[in-house]
Amino acid sequence: MKFNLIAFSMLFSTLMFTAKSYSGDEFPILQGDYFGQQEPGLTAEIFAKDIVSINGRYEYGISFSPALNEMYFSVQQEGETANIYFSKLKANKWQPIQKANFTKGRKAGEMEPFLSLDGKELYFTAYNPDFTDTKIWVAQRVNNGWGEARKLDSPINEEEVFNAVLAKNGDLFYTDIFKSKTYFAAFKNGKYPQVEEVGIEFGVHGFISPSQDYLLVDARNQEDKNRKDKDIYVYFKNQDGTWSKPINLGEAVNSKFGETVPSVTPDGKYLFFSRYNEEGGLSNLYWVSTQVIEDLRPSF
């Protein structure tokens, strides 16, 4: 178990609330899509500074509902387990951010939420206080809320895994923690009966596009062997079904700091990720136009 804890810690350390909190009266008036923020261009910008991205804690793994009226993201204080926080758009105003509790105390940590593209399911990672039994869980939509979460019944959860992301057809991509590789499970008859390794050179925290035409990952910078920080890379699907060589997203996204846990909004417009540029190596959420991905797409 000691080896497992160390391995998990090494992979998870690139993720982790001296948080400022707002009462209902103090919370700023935020209207419109993307939490009412000014949308970025081709250079990454911090997302919702001092409201979502708050210095003194880690933020990562953000997901929006298909209608862009719900937002879920991970928050973690250094040395503690993670929590999922959320806000909803009501009467054209975003509500004060709240902490979710999908497992009702059955698990200590909850992180990396992902809303299915039909908005009916929410997948997330849950684990024990000692960072063991790290599995994929899922909650079903019930009216405007969520039913009781359950651990996903699949061979996926026979290993230590995290960061579940679904394609439009339901295929599920995730990271095997101790193998430090990206895997997927095809959606068959409402289940995930078999897992397969994704045929890419390297990378974890995989985000699959809805049509599975590209895959985003984070990995240690491959262009500068002296750097230990992670960058975000993209693989494009070749015409024969294989994956292209990995392409570094470049200076529009990557910096001298580490970038991890990429995701794209349901409308395909924006790439989100975490950048570990706070004092002490903590992270904030950043976003940028997905045109930075399209500009790298090869012409077949």
N, C-alpha and C positions, 0 to 999 in steps of 0.2 A: 504493500500500500504506500510506503514511503516514496517509492519510485513514481507511482501514479500521481501522488500529490505534487511532487516536484515537477513532473511533466506538465500537469494541468496548470500549475502556477506559472511556468515559463510561457505557455501559450496564452494564458488568461491575463498575464501581467500587462500585455499591450492593450488591455481593456481597463476599470475599477471605479455626507451631505453636510458639511458646513454650509447648508443651502440657505439662500434667502427665500423666505416663504411669504406669500401674500394672503391676506384675508380677502373675502369677497369684495369688500369696499375698496381695498387698495389695489386690486389687480387691474392692470392697464386695460383700456378698451382696445381690443384687437379685432379687426373685421376683415373678412375676405379669406381667400385661399391661403394655404401655407402659413397659418397662424398670423395672418395679417402683416407679413414681413415684405419689405421691398425685395423683389426678385433679383437674383444675381445674373451676371452675364457669363463671360468666358473665363473669368478668374474667380476662384473659390473665395467665399466670404463666410464669416462666422454667422451662425443661425440663431436669431432671437437672443442676442447677447443680454445677459443679466436677467433673463426670464426663463429660457430653456438652457442655454449655455452659460453656466454659472461657475465662476472660478472657485476652486477649492474642492471640486469633485470631478468624477468622470461621467461623461455622457456619451452614449453610443447606441447603435442599433435602433434607428427610428423607422417608423412605419405609419403611413397615412391610409385612411379608408379610401375606397374607390371614388366616393363622392367628395373627397378631400374635406370632410367635415368632422373627422376624428383623427387624433394624433396620439401615438404611443411611442415611448422611448425608454431606454435603460438609464438608470442613475445608480452610481455606486460611490460610496466613500471609501477611501483607501483602507485596506485591511478588513473591510466588512463585505457582507453579501450584497448582491444587487437587488434593486426593486424596479418594477415597471411603473412609470408615471404616464398620465394621459390627460387630455383635454378634449372637449367637444364643442362644436360650433352650434349655438342655439340662438335663435332670433337674430342671426347675423353677428353674434358676438361670441368670441372664444371664452369658455368658462375657466375659472381658476384651476390650475394644474392640481391633480390629485394623485395619490398613490393607489395603485391597484393591488389586489390580493387574490389572484386567480386560484391559487391552490389552498386558500383558507388555512394557512399555517402548516399544511402538510409538508411543505418544502420551505427552506430558509431563504433561498435565493430564486428570483425570477428575473429573466432578462431576455433581450433580443426578440421583441415581439414582431410578428409578421402577419398582416391581415391578408387573407386570401383575396383574389381579384374579384370575387363576387361579394365580398364583405360579410360572408356568412360564418367564417371560421377565423379564429386567432390562434396562431401557433407561437410557442415561446419555449425557452429553455428554463428548466427548474433543477435545483440541486440542494444537497444537504449543507448544514452549517460548516462541515469540514471540506466542502467543495467536492464531495464524492456523489455518486449516483446522479450524474449529470445527464439528463434525458430531455427528449422532445415531448412537450405537452400540447394539448389543444383544447380550446373552449368553443362551444357553438353559440351562435347568435340567438338570443331570446328577446324578442321585441326590440327595445332600444339598449339592452344590456347583454350580459353573457351568462350562459348556464355554467354548471359546475365543470371545472376543468378536469381532464383525465390524461393520464400518460398514454401516448400514442401506442396502440397495439401493433407492433411491427418489429421485424428483425433489426430495424434501425436502432432500437433501444437496447439491443443486446450489448452494445459498446457504450463508451463514454462519448457523448455527442453534443453538439450545439449548433445554433445558427441555422434554423430551418427556413427555407425560402421556397415558394411554390411557383411553378410556371403556370400559364393559363390553362393547360390541360390537366393540372393537378400533380404532375411529377414534382417530387420533393428533392431538393438539393440541400446538403448539410455538411458539416465538418466532423470527421472522426478525430477526437482530441489527441489521443496518444499516437495515432498513426500520422497525425498532422497532414491529412489529405482531404480533398473534397470528394464526396460520394453523392450518389443520387439513387432514388427509388422510384420506379415507374408506378403510376396510379392505375391499379387494375381492380375493377369491380368494387370500388369504394375502399380499397385497402392498399397497403404497401408491402407486398409479400416477399420482395427480393431487393437486395441492395447491390450496387455495382460502383466500382471506382470510376470517377470521371477521368477520361483519358487526356489529362493536361500535364504539363511539365512540373508545375508547382503551384502552390497557392491555397489559402484557406479563407474562411468567411465568405464563401462564394455567393454571389448574387446572380441568379439566372434571369435573363430577360423573359417577358411573358411568352414570346414565340420561340424561345431558346436559340435565338440567332447570335447572342453574345453572352459571355460569362465574365463577371468582374470578380477579382480576388485581391487579397493583400498578401504580400510576400516580402521578404528581405530584399532590399535593392540589389538587383543583379548586375547593374551597370557599374557600380562602384563597390568593389569587394571590401573596402575599408569601412563602409557604412553598415551599421547594425540595425538601423531603423527600417520600418516597413514602408513600402510604396503600394499604390494600387495599380493593377494591371488589368488589361482586357484581352480575352480570347474571342475570336470570331469563329462562327461555325462555317467550315468549308462546305463546298457543294457535295462532297462525298460523305458528309456527316461527321468527319473528324474535326478537331479543333486546330486553329491556326497557332502559330508561335505567339507567346505572350508579348503584349505591347505595353510598355510603361506609359501611363497617361500624361506624363510630363509635368512641366512647371505650373500649368493651370490648376493642377490638383496636388501634385506631390511637392514636398519641400525638404528642407534639411531635418525636419522633424518626422515622426512616424505618422502614417496615415493608415487607418484600418476600417473594417466593417462597412464596406460600401453597400449602398442600396439606391434604387431609383424609384421615384414617385409613380403612382399608378397611371398617371397621364403620360409618363415617359419624358417629362420635361426637365427634371432636375435629378442630379446625382448628389446624394448625401454621404458623408463619411465622418469619421472622427480624426482629429489632428491633435497630437500630444505635444502641444507647444506652450501649455501653461507652466508656470514656475512649479518645479517639483515633478515635471513630467506628466501632469494630469491632462485630461483631454476635454475639448469642446467639439460640438457638432458644426460642420461646415457644409455648404452646398454650392453647386455650380451648374450651369446649363449642361445638359447631356449632349450638346453640340460638340463638346470636347471628346466624346466617344465617337460620334459620327464622323468627325474629321479624321479619325484614324481607320475608319472602316475600309478594307481593301475592295477594289473593284474586280469582280471575277469575270 
